């Protein structure tokens, strides 16, 4: 046996062995998609306007603080529906100081001045590139937050991808195979979980029975740096909603959070959440409590006050508690979403599809049945038409499937129902190349060539045709993978891998088998 043929056989043996090692046992190595395993499919939309509003309000508060610090007199600041910031009622002789201050924010913003009698107004507008970047960052942050929440919940092999059309891709597709408690997972994903510690108004903070009573407490109007938030309290007669006046700007936010976990009140036995602050958060907490002894500090979660304890002394500890009417499961879930971080914007559910595991099992059975029937028909057809040479094609087909399964397992690709359709299509594509080779060999034998020269000529002359046919299909599959979603990408993955394996088996393996047979003995006639 020639040395190059030995190397070919060794290489083929290695490829087959590695492929089997990668996917065996298939029940553990091959991931099943949502349509085969059952679970939940969600299409979420990030309300990017929330992120824009948060950024604009943050800048408005910064500008307002800077103006006061620099002694610039103004009536008020406000945010318009178009996310512009208006600074109203600045004294005319302070216009230059105002513009000098606004130029500090000229990177993403432009401003214009409007003059009135003795006063000027300024309007700041965020440029379109900055708006798009802010929205894009919100979507990416939302995706990462959802990923962390799903991972901590324990969902195996989730699929979370950003999707959309045009410049802004604001949709997130979430596929969670094997999930059974759908309502709980939905709550985990869409809960904003924005934690803030805000100081209560020192003299008129409440609580008040209604929002109107809270407003009436301020005869000259609610101060611009305060807001009214609901407080839910549990009483013997049930839950009641009160209202408190707190500062808009939080003293501490969820960004300062290091960890959170479920706990239990040692006196009441009720479930609660203990959260731990980072070093920066501890410093802020210490300074805030030291400067506001005697006041109250509201623990605000998603714009709702959970508790508002009094500050009796400076607190330098890294831990604090959120109490309320939580069930143990609710406390566990809240601790989970606090650990994973707050969503930068609200989430809307555009599509919610639940697939039961029994439907998935039925799909697997039918897919396997279809694949086996297709494989058997192909094997019988090749043996009938090409006789013993058909065994060559059958060996190549089996190798093709082994390589396909091995690659899917090694890249942790997910096998879906359309993916099974891709496998069935791969079976057909795998024998197509062999048919081209066999037919060409028969033509070469028909013109009087010897078996050895006919086989060599058949492979040489069909090579470019096989490359062309598989490449064109491969390009189409790559487009499906790039622009498709979910099941379409599953089909594209199996088709791409199957086509590459097909080129290898048709050109390399099949030729090696023919060479092995022809070099073992003198063959004058070929069973083809």
WOJOUR-V191398 format. One record per pair of residues at least 4 apart in sequence whose C-alpha atoms are under 6 Angstrom apart, sorted by the first residue. I is the first residue (numbers start at 1). GAP is how many residues later the second one is. Records with the same first field share a line. If there is no record, write none. Layout:
I = GAP, GAP
This chain:
19 = 383, 384, 387
20 = 4
22 = 384
23 = 6, 383, 386
26 = 4
29 = 380
30 = 379
31 = 383, 384
32 = 4, 5, 382, 383
33 = 381, 382, 383
34 = 4, 5, 143
35 = 325
36 = 324
37 = 140, 320, 323
38 = 139, 140, 317, 318, 319, 322
39 = 137, 138, 139, 140, 315, 316
40 = 135, 136, 313, 314
41 = 133, 134, 311, 312
42 = 131, 132, 309, 310
43 = 129, 130, 307, 308
44 = 127, 128, 304, 305, 306
45 = 125, 126, 302, 303
46 = 124, 301
47 = 298, 299
48 = 87
49 = 4
50 = 295
51 = 293, 294
67 = 5
68 = 4
73 = 17
74 = 15, 16
75 = 13, 14
76 = 12
77 = 9, 10
78 = 7, 8
79 = 4, 5, 6
80 = 4
84 = 40, 41
85 = 38, 39
86 = 36, 37
87 = 34, 35
88 = 33
89 = 30, 31, 32
90 = 29, 30
91 = 28
92 = 26, 27, 28
106 = 4
108 = 18, 19, 22
109 = 16, 17, 18
110 = 14, 15
111 = 12, 13
112 = 10, 11
113 = 8, 9
114 = 6, 7
115 = 5
116 = 4
137 = 4
138 = 4, 206
139 = 31
142 = 201
146 = 43
148 = 192
149 = 191
150 = 5
158 = 17, 18
159 = 15, 16
160 = 13, 14
161 = 11, 12
162 = 9, 10
163 = 6, 8, 9
164 = 5, 6, 7
165 = 4
187 = 4
190 = 157
192 = 150, 151
193 = 109, 149
194 = 107, 108, 148
195 = 58, 59, 105, 106
196 = 54, 56, 57, 104
197 = 53, 54, 55, 101, 102, 103
198 = 49, 52, 53, 99, 100
199 = 47, 48, 98
200 = 5, 45, 46, 96, 97
201 = 4, 44, 45
202 = 93
205 = 39, 40
206 = 38
207 = 35, 36, 37
208 = 6, 34, 35
209 = 33
218 = 4
225 = 22, 23
226 = 20, 21, 22
227 = 18, 19, 21
228 = 16, 17
229 = 14, 15
230 = 12, 13, 74, 75
231 = 10, 11, 12, 74
232 = 8, 9
233 = 6, 7
234 = 4, 5
235 = 4
256 = 21, 22, 25
257 = 20, 21
258 = 18, 19, 20
259 = 16, 17, 80
260 = 14, 15, 75, 79
261 = 12, 13, 74
262 = 10, 11, 69, 70
263 = 8, 9, 10
264 = 5, 6, 7, 8
265 = 4, 5
271 = 55, 57
272 = 50, 51, 59
273 = 48, 49
274 = 46, 47
275 = 44, 45
276 = 42, 43
277 = 4, 5, 41
281 = 4
282 = 4, 36
284 = 4
286 = 29, 30
289 = 4, 25
290 = 24
293 = 18, 19, 20
294 = 17, 18
295 = 15, 16
296 = 12, 13, 14, 15
297 = 11, 12
298 = 9, 10
299 = 6, 7, 8
300 = 4, 5, 6
326 = 4, 5
363 = 4
371 = 53
377 = 4
382 = 4, 8
383 = 4, 7
386 = 4, 142
387 = 141
388 = 139
389 = 138, 139
396 = 109
397 = 33
400 = 101
404 = 93, 94
408 = 4, 5
415 = 4
416 = 74
418 = 69, 73
419 = 71, 72, 75
422 = 69, 72, 73
426 = 4, 72
430 = 72
437 = 21
440 = 18
441 = 13, 14, 17
444 = 5, 10
445 = 4, 9
449 = 5
450 = 4
454 = 4
457 = 4
459 = 4
467 = 4
470 = 4
474 = 22
477 = 15
480 = 4, 12
481 = 8, 11
484 = 4, 5
485 = 4
492 = 4
494 = 4
498 = 4
502 = 4
503 = 4
504 = 4
505 = 4
506 = 4
515 = 4
